[in-house]
Amino acid sequence: MAKGLNLDLAGWRTLMSLVMELRIPRSGFYGPEGRDGAVLSELDRRGLVERRIFLEQRGRGGSITKVRVGFDTPAVREFLKQNIVDSF
């Protein structure tokens, strides 16, 4: 919202940007034969992330899978509420 993006487009990160920022091995997100890695499948199973496929992004010919925090999940809401309270 600070950058003026629409709410549907805000917060999405590519898997490779997460690999680089979090310093997690690439195999945590990308599994063998095009399947999901252990980290991504666990986050998805717990409902902590939303996943979306963006078609034909600028500079790319194919589709890109992006994820963002699943704010609708009660566990995520509680975690954020707790961190906000602790920061004051």
C-alpha positions in Angstrom: 0.0 0.0 0.0 2.9 2.4 0.7 4.0 2.0 -2.9 0.5 2.6 -4.2 -0.1 -0.9 -5.5 -3.5 -2.4 -5.7 -4.2 -4.9 -2.8 -4.2 -7.9 -5.2 -0.7 -7.1 -6.4 0.9 -6.2 -3.0 3.2 -8.5 -1.2 3.9 -11.1 -3.8 7.4 -12.5 -4.0 9.0 -14.9 -6.4 10.4 -18.2 -5.1 13.9 -17.2 -6.1 13.7 -13.9 -4.3 12.7 -15.7 -1.2 15.6 -18.2 -1.6 18.1 -15.3 -1.8 16.6 -13.2 1.0 16.1 -16.0 3.4 19.2 -17.9 2.5 17.3 -21.2 2.3 18.6 -23.8 -0.2 16.8 -23.7 -3.5 15.7 -27.3 -3.0 13.5 -26.1 -0.1 11.2 -24.4 -2.6 11.8 -26.4 -5.7 11.5 -30.2 -5.5 12.5 -32.9 -8.0 10.6 -33.2 -11.3 8.7 -29.9 -10.9 7.2 -30.7 -7.6 7.2 -28.4 -4.5 10.1 -28.5 -2.1 9.8 -29.4 1.6 9.7 -25.7 2.9 7.1 -24.6 0.3 4.8 -27.6 0.8 4.9 -27.3 4.6 4.0 -23.6 4.4 1.2 -24.3 1.9 -0.1 -27.3 4.0 -0.3 -25.1 7.1 -2.1 -22.3 5.1 0.5 -19.7 6.0 1.1 -18.6 2.4 -1.0 -17.9 -0.6 0.3 -19.0 -4.0 -0.6 -17.5 -7.4 0.7 -18.0 -10.9 1.3 -14.8 -12.8 1.2 -15.2 -16.6 3.6 -13.6 -19.0 5.4 -11.2 -16.8 7.6 -8.5 -18.4 10.8 -9.9 -19.7 9.7 -13.5 -19.4 7.9 -15.7 -21.8 6.3 -18.2 -19.3 4.4 -18.1 -16.1 5.9 -17.2 -12.6 4.8 -18.7 -9.3 4.7 -16.1 -6.5 3.8 -16.5 -2.9 2.8 -14.1 -0.1 1.8 -14.3 3.6 -1.8 -15.6 4.0 -3.2 -12.8 6.1 -6.6 -14.6 6.3 -5.2 -17.4 8.4 -6.0 -17.1 12.1 -2.5 -18.2 13.1 -0.9 -15.4 11.0 -3.3 -12.8 12.3 -2.5 -13.8 15.9 1.3 -13.7 15.2 1.1 -10.3 13.7 -1.1 -9.0 16.5 1.3 -10.3 19.1 4.3 -8.7 17.3 2.6 -5.4 17.0 1.7 -5.4 20.7 5.3 -6.4 21.7 6.8 -3.7 19.6 5.1 -0.9 21.6 
